[in-house]
Amino acid sequence: MPGADLIDTLAHAAESIRRSTTAEQVAETLRRQITDGAVPPGTRLREEAVVAAMGVSRNTVREAFRLLAHQRLVDHALHRGVHVRAVSRDDVRELFVTRRLVQPLGVEAALRDPALCAALDERVAAAALAAAADDWTAVGTANMAFHLVMVAGCGSAHVTAMFEQLVAELRLAFLQMPDHRSLHEPYVAANRRLVDLLAAGQRAEALDELARYLDSAEAQILAAL
């Protein structure tokens, strides 16, 4: 019966969705562990360990690994398994090419939207508090949140999703840096200057400040790598 065929088809599709959803959840859990620094670049992700820790099937873990590879957070090498990706100098250059193309959109958005400026101000305040507590990992998180909020303000879900992936890759580069304080400390003040310029409506100066920020950050990371 056509109805029975449809039910079988939908049941199969529903099972595929459940498997996909579980793999996405596993991938997101691993993604947070990677970008938070709990699993540093170069670490091997052993399939059997993830299966045991998360209580999911091998197929689910393999699909999660595929998702992470698509996000450029892990590498899968034949006979070597899956490893958290180490970012190269060329990778960093590509990331900053993209940042220079995308982030001016966030500047334009913040110039039009006082609420976005206020949200950026909150991220700067969070970074300053973390710096005062000598928590430089939290400063880095607040710094990246600052730029994510700015880009999200341009109103494009596609651009925001792309930039979120870029930030996750950039966090891998941060994790390879020997001194997190020297990496993140200068950008608390830089973000404050940028917010002040945006709040004052100084477009050209804000774009110049962003360009200086990106040039400095790229040079610093490349020198460390």
C-alpha positions as CSV (number, residue, x, y, z in Angstrom):
1,M,0.0,0.0,0.0
2,P,1.3,3.5,-0.8
3,G,0.5,4.6,2.8
4,A,2.6,1.8,4.2
5,D,5.5,2.7,1.9
6,L,5.2,6.3,3.0
7,I,5.3,5.3,6.7
8,D,8.3,3.2,6.1
9,T,10.1,6.0,4.3
10,L,9.3,8.5,7.0
11,A,10.4,6.1,9.7
12,H,13.7,5.6,8.0
13,A,14.1,9.4,7.6
14,A,13.2,10.0,11.2
15,E,15.9,7.5,12.3
16,S,18.4,9.3,10.0
17,I,17.5,12.6,11.6
18,R,18.0,11.2,15.1
19,R,21.4,9.8,14.2
20,S,22.4,13.1,12.6
21,T,21.2,15.1,15.6
22,T,23.2,12.9,18.0
23,A,26.3,13.3,15.8
24,E,25.8,17.0,15.8
25,Q,25.5,17.0,19.6
26,V,28.7,15.0,20.0
27,A,30.5,17.3,17.5
28,E,29.4,20.4,19.4
29,T,30.6,18.9,22.7
30,L,34.0,18.1,21.2
31,R,34.1,21.5,19.5
32,R,33.6,23.3,22.8
33,Q,36.3,21.2,24.4
34,I,38.7,21.9,21.6
35,T,38.1,25.7,21.4
36,D,38.2,26.0,25.2
37,G,41.6,24.5,25.2
38,A,40.8,21.3,27.0
39,V,41.9,19.3,24.0
40,P,44.9,21.1,22.5
41,P,46.1,21.0,18.9
42,G,47.9,17.8,18.0
43,T,45.8,15.7,20.5
44,R,44.6,12.4,19.0
45,L,40.9,11.9,19.4
46,R,40.5,8.2,19.9
47,E,37.2,6.8,18.6
48,E,36.8,4.2,21.3
49,A,37.4,6.7,24.1
50,V,34.7,9.1,22.8
51,V,32.3,6.1,22.4
52,A,32.9,5.1,26.0
53,A,32.8,8.6,27.4
54,M,29.6,9.8,25.6
55,G,27.7,6.5,25.4
56,V,27.1,6.7,21.7
57,S,27.8,4.4,18.7
58,R,31.0,4.3,16.7
59,N,29.0,5.4,13.6
60,T,27.8,8.5,15.5
61,V,31.4,9.3,16.6
62,R,32.7,8.9,13.0
63,E,30.0,11.2,11.8
64,A,30.9,13.7,14.5
65,F,34.5,13.5,13.4
66,R,33.4,14.2,9.8
67,L,31.5,17.3,11.0
68,L,34.6,18.6,12.9
69,A,36.8,18.0,9.9
70,H,34.4,20.0,7.7
71,Q,34.7,22.8,10.3
72,R,38.5,22.5,9.9
73,L,39.0,21.7,13.6
74,V,40.4,18.2,13.2
75,D,42.5,16.3,10.6
76,H,41.9,12.7,9.6
77,A,45.1,11.0,8.4
78,L,45.2,7.5,7.1
79,H,46.8,5.1,9.7
80,R,47.2,8.0,12.1
81,G,43.6,8.6,13.2
82,V,41.9,11.9,14.0
83,H,43.9,14.7,15.6
84,V,42.9,18.2,16.7
85,R,44.2,20.4,13.9
86,A,47.4,22.6,14.3
87,V,47.0,25.9,12.5
88,S,49.8,26.9,10.2
89,R,51.1,30.4,9.3
90,D,49.4,30.1,5.9
91,D,46.1,29.3,7.7
92,V,46.5,32.4,9.8
93,R,47.1,34.6,6.7
94,E,43.9,33.2,5.1
95,L,41.9,33.8,8.3
96,F,42.9,37.4,8.4
97,V,42.2,37.9,4.7
98,T,38.7,36.9,5.5
99,R,38.5,39.0,8.6
100,R,39.5,42.1,6.6
101,L,36.7,41.4,4.1
102,V,34.0,40.7,6.7
103,Q,34.6,42.7,9.8
104,P,34.0,46.2,8.2
105,L,30.4,45.0,7.8
106,G,30.2,44.9,11.5
107,V,31.6,48.4,11.8
108,E,28.9,49.7,9.5
109,A,26.2,47.8,11.5
110,A,27.4,49.3,14.8
111,L,27.4,52.8,13.4
112,R,23.7,52.4,12.6
113,D,22.7,50.6,15.8
114,P,23.2,52.1,19.3
115,A,22.0,48.8,20.8
116,L,24.8,46.9,19.0
117,C,27.3,49.5,20.4
118,A,26.0,48.8,23.9
119,A,26.4,45.1,23.4
120,L,29.9,45.6,22.3
121,D,30.6,47.8,25.3
122,E,29.4,44.9,27.5
123,R,31.9,42.5,25.9
124,V,34.7,45.0,26.5
125,A,33.7,45.3,30.2
126,A,33.7,41.5,30.5
127,A,37.2,41.4,29.0
128,A,38.4,44.1,31.4
129,L,37.0,42.2,34.4
130,A,38.7,39.0,33.3
131,A,42.0,40.8,32.8
132,A,41.8,42.3,36.3
133,A,41.3,38.7,37.6
134,D,44.4,37.6,35.5
135,D,42.2,35.1,33.6
136,W,43.6,35.5,30.1
137,T,41.7,32.6,28.6
138,A,38.5,34.4,29.6
139,V,39.9,37.6,28.1
140,G,40.4,35.8,24.8
141,T,36.9,34.4,25.0
142,A,35.5,37.9,25.6
143,N,37.6,39.3,22.8
144,M,36.3,36.8,20.3
145,A,32.7,37.4,21.6
146,F,33.2,41.1,20.9
147,H,34.0,40.4,17.2
148,L,31.3,37.8,16.8
149,V,28.7,40.2,18.2
150,M,29.9,42.9,15.8
151,V,29.7,40.7,12.7
152,A,26.4,39.2,13.8
153,G,25.0,42.8,13.9
154,C,25.2,42.9,10.1
155,G,22.1,40.8,10.0
156,S,23.3,37.9,7.8
157,A,22.9,34.4,9.1
158,H,25.3,33.1,6.4
159,V,28.0,35.6,7.3
160,T,27.6,35.0,11.0
161,A,27.9,31.2,10.6
162,M,31.0,31.6,8.5
163,F,32.6,33.9,11.0
164,E,31.8,31.6,13.9
165,Q,33.7,28.9,12.1
166,L,36.6,31.3,11.5
167,V,36.7,32.2,15.2
168,A,36.8,28.5,16.1
169,E,39.8,28.1,13.8
170,L,41.5,31.2,15.2
171,R,41.1,29.8,18.7
172,L,43.3,26.9,17.6
173,A,46.0,29.4,16.7
174,F,45.6,31.0,20.1
175,L,46.1,27.7,21.8
176,Q,49.4,27.3,20.1
177,M,50.7,30.6,21.5
178,P,53.1,30.4,24.4
179,D,51.9,33.4,26.3
180,H,48.2,34.2,26.4
181,R,48.6,37.4,28.4
182,S,50.8,39.0,25.8
183,L,48.4,37.9,23.1
184,H,45.2,39.2,24.6
185,E,46.1,42.1,26.9
186,P,46.6,44.8,24.2
187,Y,43.2,44.1,22.6
188,V,41.2,45.0,25.7
189,A,42.2,48.7,25.2
190,A,42.0,48.3,21.4
191,N,38.4,47.1,21.6
192,R,37.6,50.0,24.0
193,R,39.0,52.5,21.4
194,L,36.9,50.9,18.7
195,V,33.7,51.0,20.7
196,D,34.3,54.7,21.6
197,L,34.8,55.6,17.9
198,L,31.7,53.7,16.9
199,A,29.6,55.3,19.6
200,A,30.8,58.7,18.4
201,G,29.9,57.9,14.8
202,Q,33.4,58.3,13.6
203,R,33.3,55.9,10.7
204,A,36.7,56.5,9.0
205,E,38.5,56.4,12.3
206,A,36.7,53.3,13.4
207,L,37.6,51.5,10.1
208,D,41.3,52.7,10.6
209,E,41.3,51.3,14.1
210,L,39.9,48.0,13.0
211,A,42.6,47.8,10.3
212,R,45.4,48.5,12.8
213,Y,43.9,45.9,15.2
214,L,43.8,43.2,12.5
215,D,47.3,44.0,11.3
216,S,48.7,43.9,14.8
217,A,46.9,40.6,15.7
218,E,48.0,38.9,12.5
219,A,51.7,39.9,12.9
220,Q,51.7,38.8,16.6
221,I,50.3,35.4,15.9
222,L,52.5,34.8,12.9
223,A,55.6,35.8,14.9
224,A,54.7,33.3,17.6
225,L,54.0,30.5,15.2
